[in-house]
Each structure stands twice: as C-alpha cells, then as structure tokens.
C-alpha cells in the first residue's frame, strides 16, 4: 500500500504566512506588548542588585514532623528623616564611617568609608573613594573616626571593599595597619591607613555588632543609633530597622572560642546552635558543625554565645 503524504491546505498555508509576516513587522518596528516590557522591573532590580530577592528563610515545623522553609522579603525604606537627632561632632574634611546606599536608593544601605565635604542644617555631604557623593546624610548615620592608636589583636572594621568587614589587627607600622579579615571563605590580610580602620568595642556602640529579633528568629546586625525606647539597627538584609529596646542585645565580638565550644552561628536560617570544630588564623574564621555531615566556615563576627 503506498504511503500517504499529507500536504497543508492552501488556505492554512496562506494564514500561517500572513501571521508570520505580521509578527516580523511588529518586532521590526520596535513595538512590544506591555506584558512583555520588563524594563522597569529590571531597573528596579539593578538599583538594589547587591541584595538577593529572598533575604532569609525561616524553618517551620508543621504536622508530621516535617520542616518547611518559608522565604521572607524584608522591605526597606528611606529613614533619614526618621532618625533621632543625637549629637555627633563632625568636622569638614574628616574621614568617617557612614551608612550609605548600596545601590541607587536609600532602601538598602551598608557601611562605607567616606570624607565630609560640607556640613549643612540637614546633615553632611559625603564623598566616597570612588567619587560617589551623598547629600543630607544625617548625623545618626555617621560614626566619626576614633582617636588613639590601635593595637595588635584589637577588633576593628576596615575599609576594604563594600560593607567594611570586621577583622583583627595583626601588625601596626607607621602609617599602615595590617588587618586579618575573612573573605569568601578564606582569610586575607588588608593593609589600611589609620583613618580607614574603626576600633570596635564590646557593647552597644555605633557600628558594633548586635543580635536582634526579627519575626520568629534572631539575626546579627550592627547598631546605628539609640533612641529612648527603641534602637535603630542595620539588619543583615541591608535594611535599617527600628526595634524595641529589649529586642536588641550586644554581641561580644572580642570573645575567642576554642574547639568544642557551643555557639550560635549566623547561617541561612537565622542563628543556629552549632559546635566549633576548627579555629583558623588567630580566631578570625571558624569551622562549625551542626550535624555529623553538615559543616560551614563562619567569620568570627557572625558567632554568638549559646
């Protein structure tokens, strides 16, 4: 029996050709459907590209003993006009440590090193090393450089890239401070100038680490400025939070742990109870374990007492 070949009907061929011609004409003219225009969304993402779309996850134990992860998105806002007017001594030309935008807006911020170029009634004008200028930065977002020499072993924040990581001073020479900091799961030594290093003390001081409560978990952030019944904290998500006084406690960052110590480590799901399995490079980086097969490297600034 001969094979049958099915040929498209002439009317169907003409219809398909006409539809294809219309589509090519629309694309060639530069017109797109409103549903397919993602330009604004992409621009919004680029504005805060340094922050993940999902800020953190919370483990929920439901019926049957199973655990489920629930993603949370923390929305940021510009809080410059909401901060309390705590007095801060600022001097034109001085280098300071300030909370500045991580992207194009003030919704997501991070600690940066900057120089004061002007002081106005609404705040200070700051310029970063890469020549980014920010106007009307309130004093509550600025920490002046502390006078006095730093010593080996002291905990500091160092101007090294973004976010001013915590580190420990390893050596002090004329005009140079060597700081050991964690970096991408490893340890590197940063050579900084004296005004690029901010000494950090245990307690509730601006730019110092704190433990704060967020929804059903606890996280590690840094103190921004205090208020009568609240504390302003820069959260782990890059968002400034106004929290009740009792929700924020200091993190003893100068504390050194040894192998076998129990700690609370800042892991993807809040603070998790773990054990120290290794101490790396003079207590700058720790290896922690929370199960027989789960281990991770955690910076010393992301560990809290149990």
C-alpha positions, 0 to 999 in steps of 0.5 A: 500500500503506498504511503500517504503524504499529507500536504497543508491546505492552501488556505492554512498555508496562506494564514500561517504566512500572513501571521508570520509576516505580521509578527516580523513587522511588529518586532521590526518596528520596535513595538512590544506588548506591555506584558512583555516590557520588563524594563522597569522591573529590571531597573528596579532590580539593578538599583538594589542588585547587591541584595538577593530577592529572598533575604532569609528563610525561616524553618517551620515545623508543621504536622508530621514532623516535617520542616518547611522553609518559608522565604521572607522579603524584608522591605526597606525604606528611606529613614533619614528623616526618621532618625533621632537627632543625637549629637555627633561632632563632625568636622569638614574634611574628616574621614568617617564611617557612614551608612550609605546606599548600596545601590541607587536608593536609600532602601538598602544601605551598608557601611562605607568609608567616606570624607565630609565635604560640607556640613549643612542644617540637614546633615553632611555631604559625603564623598566616597573613594570612588567619587560617589557623593551623598547629600543630607546624610544625617548625623545618626548615620555617621560614626566619626573616626576614633582617636588613639592608636590601635593595637595588635589583636584589637577588633576593628572594621576596615575599609576594604571593599563594600560593607567594611568587614570586621577583622583583627589587627595583626601588625601596626607600622607607621602609617599602615595597619595590617588587618586579618579579615575573612573573605569568601571563605578564606582569610586575607590580610588588608593593609589600611591607613589609620583613618580607614580602620574603626576600633570596635568595642564590646557593647552597644556602640555605633557600628558594633555588632548586635543580635536582634529579633526579627519575626520568629528568629534572631539575626546579627546586625550592627547598631546605628543609633539609640533612641529612648525606647527603641534602637535603630539597627542595620539588619543583615538584609541591608535594611535599617530597622527600628526595634524595641529596646529589649529586642536588641542585645550586644554581641561580644565580638572580642570573645575567642572560642576554642574547639568544642565550644557551643555557639550560635552561628549566623547561617541561612536560617537565622542563628543556629546552635552549632559546635566549633570544630576548627579555629583558623588564623588567630580566631578570625574564621571558624569551622562549625558543625551542626550535624555529623555531615553538615559543616560551614566556615563562619567569620568570627563576627557572625558567632554568638554565645549559646 
